[in-house]
């Protein structure tokens, strides 16, 4: 990963992984906007709803 705020995205993913957070819990959490960490929750939301739509 390369970018100005990539550390924010990695940090959010690491915390979620360490806490064994589910996708549903991540979606319920508050994410500051605009922030790159919010991109993680948006990606999870997109994947979560795509899977449930099938």
Helices and strands as residue ranges (DSSP letters): H 6-18, H 23-28, H 37-53
